[in-house]
Each structure stands twice: as structure tokens, then as C-alpha cells.
Amino acid sequence: MPNTNNLVVEIGPGLGDLTEKLLEKRRVKAVEIDTDLCEILKEKFPNLDLICDDVLEIWQDSLVDEEYDLIANLPYYIATNIILKALKDKNAKNILVLIQKEVADKFSAKVGDKNYSSLAILASSVANVKKLFDIPPGAFVPAPKVTSSVILFEKFKDSYDEDFAKFLKIAFANPRKTLKKNLSVKYKNFNPEDFNLAKNIRPHQVDGSTFFQLFSKVR
């Protein structure tokens, strides 16, 4: 995580093991959905700025009204949604999270990789994405059934374009089909050869900058 003076927002602090370390270094705002855990956190950290609520319900355009860095061990079932919200949030500047390895691989994939998708392109359009390391299941108690990864997003742009995100979703609607077949569902006259691309090129063979050029032309 870059050395900044930004507020740290921690989602799902649990019993506060990570929170305790963060409070030694930075200002921290924590968001916890579990009311029992909230009571424990209030007693353990009386000066902690704590929100007891569902982060997905309270998150509007920005989660907080100042620049912040997001640090969290994210529940796997909402990890993708949380990351996309933070990438869209203009006040979120850096995102350091522990998530399922499969999801981290999708966000950090490069063109040509088997798990290269719209997630990687969208993330790289606003941030430098670095998968830092993997963590085996045995490192946790109780042990999950999957390997975890720590991934860092260092944003260089405030937010991504919602229309670009929708365009990518169409382009990758069926990764086994050609780019032409996917995009022709909405863009009837789309022809990859008009953009010096092979007729049968597939979505995972097209890099992010080319996708943005295509989007700029057809929007």
C-alpha cells in the first residue's frame, strides 16, 4: 500500500485483529454488518469510527466524503462487487484486499490469459493492478476450501466509464464466441476487420487499449 495520509476504510473488521494494527498507523473508519461484532469492536476500540451497517446498502457514489484507502479481508461472495464499487468511487485512491485467488486472477489477468475478462480491462483502465501473493487455506482457522490472494489496486484515474463497462460486458458475453458475434448483438454492423483485427478474433485476444478504441468508435 502506498504511504499516504489518507483515511483507511476497513470493511468487515470482525474481531479487530487487523484494525488494531491499522490504528497504530492511520485514521480508520470501519464498516461492520454483524451487530454482535460491532458491540465487541466498540468495547475493544472506544475511539474507533465505526459504522454498523451493510456496506453495500450505505455505499452511494462515494463511501465516505474524503479521499481514502480501502483495506479489507473481503467475504468472497461480495468481493467482486466491493472492488468494482471502489474502482468507481472517486474518493477511493488505493485498494488492498484479500480475496479468493480465482477472483484476484481475473482482475490481474493479461491479454491472452485464459481468465482474461472484462474485469481485468475495467480495472486496468483506472488502476495499476498487482497481485502480491497467494495464501494457502491452511493459513486460516477455520481453513477455507480455496486459496486466497492479496491484490493491490493503485488508482491513477478517479473512476471508470459506466458505458464502457456495459460495452465490455457485451463483448465478453460469450468468451467462446468471436468478438464479432458478441458485439453484433447490439452493434449490428460491427466488423473487426474495420479496425485491423482478424475476422475471427475472440475477446480474450484483444487488449484493453484496443477495446477502448473500439468503444470510442461504436458508442
Disulfide bonds with the S-S distance in Angstrom:
Cys38-Cys52 2.32
